[in-house]
Amino acid sequence: MLAAPAAWLAIAATVCAAHAHAADFGSPGGPQPAGVREIASVLRQDPYDLELLISFGTSKGGSAGHLALAIRDAAPDGDDLVWSANFYADRSPEHAKGRYTDELMIAVPKLEYLYGTKSSLGADASFGLDYGEVYKRSVVGIRVFGVPAAEKRALAAFFGRLNDDYHARAKKTEYHDEEVKYDYFHLNCAKTIGSAFRFGAGYRDLEISDSALSSRRKLVSALNANIPAEMAVRLMNEWNARGYAMDVVLYRKYAGSTYVDPHEEEKVAFKDLPDRFPSVLSRDFRREQGQYEDFDNLYAMYLLYNLGRYKVELNAQTKRLDFAIDKDALPYREAAARAAESASADSEGYRRRLAFKPRGTRIGEAPAARTPSD
């Protein structure tokens, strides 16, 4: 009689294990893609020091995306360590349960951040944001070469300070005028990354918008908010001034994920979400029309394309990562000059609604793939 419960427990454990392995590819708990470690090893043959990770936007209108920073060899397993502002560390009641709120700055290995289907942060981590990013949207990685070790240590130390200040509910710091917690407009992903470089690594000329001192009205706050793509361009200018080299890796979105985030009001599968370059001028209240036809947005997309070197994509049939050398990355000054010239000409063409062939190529698209009517 005593053997029956043990037998039932064994059967139940087997059923649960089988159910866990039955999770769809591209979903939490699902199988890992093949070739992840191999592709990472190839990419790591280049001696980059940092990688700024710009995630595409997933909303229908203006979309700011997300910004995170990977520091090479800083993860315990020898992987790069990604520091990413925690969207849910805002102390709001609706995020107090079922969301990871232990830290303001989340730190996870890069392979987990990009391709993981399980999180080292626990069950409350957000799939498609804290881990498994490419199942939800594409990511552009700006790799930076020649960064001193002391600068990397200073960046990591500042992210640690952000977490300490978050736990202490600190206010009136040198980098933020209000309580230290996540705020979409006032202390977001772009501001935390920018602050690490300015106040941690000594980039005193890096411009950071101080929106906390502006009106609390949404319109005014958004106009003064730090924007991920805009901050990325500012940082690239700073790196160029310091003599650091750069190239770009495009991690394309896996287009087949049927996962639906249960916390979102609108139940849309990841595969059906927009995958849009994060607009430099993106504000959620702005209309979509025209936002990818002005100089600033075109310049950012053209610059990243000109710096592009590799593409990494999850093959839907083989469930394996495909790796391709895109082209040679241009030196930064040449890449920036070409981007500026093309963006100036193309933005004028779009403004005048002329029939013309754009000079520049946007990151993530094939050359000459876009027409003025797109």
N, C-alpha and C positions, 0 to 999 in steps of 0.2 A: 504493500500500500504506500510505503514511503517513497518508492521509486517513481511513482506517477508524477508528482509535482516537479521533480528534477527533469523528467523527460519532457514535460510540457514546457518548462523553462528553456530547455535546449532547442525545442521546435520553435518556440516564439523568438528566440534569439536569431535562429537561422532565417526565419521569415522577415524579421526586422532588418537584418543585414542585407537580404536580397532586395527588399524594398528601398533601402538606402542607395544601393548600387543602381537602381532602376531610374534614378533621376535623369532627366533629359540632358543631352549635351548642351552646354551653354547656360546651365542653371545651377543654383547652389547645390552642392553635393554631387554634381554630375561628374563624369569622367574628365580627367585632365587631357588637354590636347597633347598629341605626340610631337616630339621634336623641340619642345620649349627649351630644355637645357642645352641642346645642341646649337640652336640659333643664338641663344644668349652667349654661348662660348665664342661663337664667330664674332659677334658684335663686340665682345670684350677684348678681342685682339687689338682693337684700337685703344690707345691710352688716354681716353677721355677721363675727366675728373668729376664733372657734374652733368646732370641731364635734367633740363627744365621740361616738364611734361604738361602740355596744353591739351586738355580734353575738349572735344567738339561739344556743341550744344545740342540739346534734345527737345527743345520747345519749338512751337510752330512759328512764333514771332521772333523778335530780337532775342538772341541767346548768348549769354556770356561764357558758357562753358565752365571749366575748372582749371586751376593751376596748382601744380605740385612740384616738388624738387627732389631728385634722387642724388644721393651722395655715394660715390663709388666705394665699394668694399666695406661699407659701414654696417651691413646686416650681419647678424651672428653666423649665418651659414655661408658667408663670403659673397653674397649677392649685394647689389646696391640697395641702400635704404631710402625709401620714399617717405618724405614728410609732406603731409597733406592736411589742410585745415578741415576740421570736423563740422560739417554743415549742421549737425544736430546738437552741438555743444553750445546751445543758446539759452539754456536753462528754462525753456518754455515747457509748460505742463504737458503739451501734446507729444513732446519728445522725451519725456521723463521715463517712459516705459516702452520696451520693445526697440529701442535705439541705443547704439553705443554712445555714451556720453562721458566716459571716464577721463578722456583727454581732449583738449582743444586741438592739439597737433597730433594726428595719428602717425605712427611710424611702422611701416610694413615693408618686407622685401619687395623688390621691383617686380619679380616674376609673379608674386601673389597679387600685387596691385594691378598688373595688366591682365594676367591669365588665370589667376587662382579661382577655384570653385569652392574652396574652403578658406575660412579666415582664421588667422592666428589671434584675432581680437575676440573671438567668441561668437555666439549665436546671434547677438544683436547687431553685428556689423552689417553695413548696407551693401548688398551685391550690386555691382555696377557703379559704385562710388568709392567705397573703402577697399574693395577687392573686385577682381573680375571686370575691370573697366572696359575692355574691348568687346565684351558681349553686349554692351549698351551703346558705345560710341567709339569713334576713332580717336587716336591720341597722336599728337606730334611731339617728338622728343628732340629738343635742341641740346646737342651734346657740346660740352665746353672743355677745351684742352688747355693745359698749362696753368691751372689754378693751384696756388700754393697750398700745401697741407695745412698751414696755420689758418688759412681762410676757410677751409672746409670744417676744421674743428670749431671755428667761431660761429659758423652757421648752425652746426648741430647744437652748440651750447645755447644759442639764442632760441632755438625751437624748444629746448628743455626749459628755458626761462619762461616762454609763453605758457607752457603747461603748469609750471610752478605758480605763475601769476593767476592762471585760471583757477587752480585749486584754492588759492588764497583770496579769490574775489578781489584782486588788486584793482585800484582805480588811479587815475592821474599818472600814468607811466609816461616815459619819454616818447613812446611809440603810439600811445592811445590815451585819449582824454577821458574815456568812460570806463565802466567795469569791463574787465578782460573776459570776454565770452564771444562766441561766434555771432556775427551780425552781417546779414546779407549785404548791406550797404556800408556799414561803418567799420567792421573788422572781419573781412571776408578772406577768401583764399589768396587773392592778389595782394592784399595789404599785408598779410602775415608773411608771405614770401618776400615781398619788397622790403618789409621791416627787418627781416633777417639779414638782408644784404646791407641795408643802410645802417642799422644800429648794432648789428652783430659783426659784420665783416668790414664796416667802415666805408661804405659807399655813400659818402656825405652829400654828393651831388645828385643822387637818385631821387627823382621826384615821386612823392607819395601824397596822394590827395588826403587832406585832413577833414573828411566828411563829418566826423563826429562833432566838429565845431559848427557845422551848418544847421539849417533848419531841420527839424524832425519830420517835416512833410516829405512824403514819398518822392514827389517830383524833384524837389531840390536835393534830397539825399542822393537820388540816383544820378543826377547830373554831376555830383561831386564824388561818386563812388570810384574806387579803383577797379579797373577792368582787366581780366586775365591777359587777353591778347595785347592790350596796350602796355601792361606792365612787362610782358615778354619783350616787346620792341625796345622799351627803355633799358631793360637789362642787357639786351644784345648790344646796344650802343655803349653801355658801360664796359662790357667785356671786350669789345673791340678797342676802346680807349686804353685798356690795360694790356693789350697785346695778346689776348687769349684767342685761339682759333675756335671755329664752330663748324658743325655740320648738323644735318637733320635726318632723323629716322621717322618714317611714317608707319605707325602701327594701325592698320586698317581695322575697322569694326567687323566683327563676325556677324554676318547678316541673317543668321538662322535661329537666333535665340527666341524661343517661345515664352520665356519667363516673363511674368507680370508681377511687378512689385506690389505686394498686398497693401502697403502703406499709402500708395498713391491714390488720389481720388479718382482720376481717370485711368481706367484699367486698359492699358495698352501694352502689348507684347514688345519686348526690347527690339525685335526685328522690325517693328512698324514705327518706332520712334524716329523723328528726323535725326540726321547726322550732319550737322551744319557747322561750318567753320565758325568759331566764336567771334562775333563781331567786335571790332575795336570800339565801335560806338554803340554797343548793344545796351539798351535799357529795356526792361520788360514791358514798359508802357508804350514803347515806340512801335510804329507799324513796321512790318517787314519790308515794304516797298522801298527800294532805293538804297538799303543799308549796305549792299555789297557792290555799289556802283560809285562810291565816293573814294577819294584819294587814300585816306587812312586805311580803310579795309583792303583795298586793292594792293596797297604797298605791303601790308603785313603778309598777305597771301602770296604775293609775288616773291617777297624776300625769302620766305620759308621754302618756296619751291626752288629758288636759285641756290639755296644752301642744302637742298635735298641730296642724300647719298644712298639711303637704303629704304626698302619697303618690306614690311613683314605683314603677312596676311594668313588668316586661318582658312584652310581649304575645307569647304563645306562637305565635299565628298570623302576625302581621306581623313578628316579631323586632325590634320597635321599642319604645323606652321610651314608656310612657304616663304622663302627668303629671296630677295632679289636686290642686286645692285642697281639702283635707279639711274645714277649718272655720277659724274664727278661734281662735288660741291665746289662752287665758286668761292674764291677768297671773299671775306666779308665786305670789304670796300667795293669790290666789283659787283657783288650780289646786291648790295644796297643801292648803288648807282643805277644799275639796270632796273631794279624794282621801282625806284623813284621816277625814272624816265618813262617807263611803261605805264605806271599808275597815273602819272600826270596826263599823258595822252589819252589813255582809256577812260579815265573819269570825265574828261572833257567830251569824249565821244558819247558816253552814256548820257551826260547832261543835255547834250544837244540832240539826243535821239537820232544819231546818224547811223547809216548802214556802214559798218566798218568791221575789220577783223582785229580783235584785241591783240595788242603787242605782248602782253604778259600772260603767263600761265599760273593758275592758282594751285596752291598745294592740294594734292589729292586728285587732280584731274590730268588727263592726258594733254599734251600740247595741242593747241588749236581746237580743243574740244568744245569751247564755249562760243556762242554767238551773242550779239547784243540783245537778242530777243529772249535769252534764257532768264 
